[in-house]
């Protein structure tokens, strides 16, 4: 058997309906297009989303928001949460690897340290980003902040 010898199964291929070939064919006259109107004319094609002149759905719905494609999303890590993690696991330094290991973060998530809450002791923190206030608060307590790429 060769590619050019392959044929479809017997009865699988039907002849197309010959529309508009006289009244005797049963598909003459309006040729399955109904009477008059835009859809009965030759060359008719409807635009995508066209609703016959009614205001289309995509125009009726309210437009809101914009998210840039190249936006980097960070998981917020507040000072209060850092303190809670340090207390729970008895840590002096909190790194991204530690957070992933403890199940607080997923492997590919990025962390940003934010200044909500307070610290009770000196803790060194490793994160992908940090706010100026958070860095100041950590340094005041005697801790350190290192930014990871």
Secondary structure, DSSP 8 states (H G I E B T S, - for coil): --GGG----TT--------SS-GGGSS-TTTTS-SSSGGGSTT----TT-BTTB--HHHHS-------TT---EEEEEHHHHHHHHHHHT-SEE-HHHHHHTTSS-TT-EEEEE--S--SS--EEEESEE-HHHHHHHHHTT--EEE--
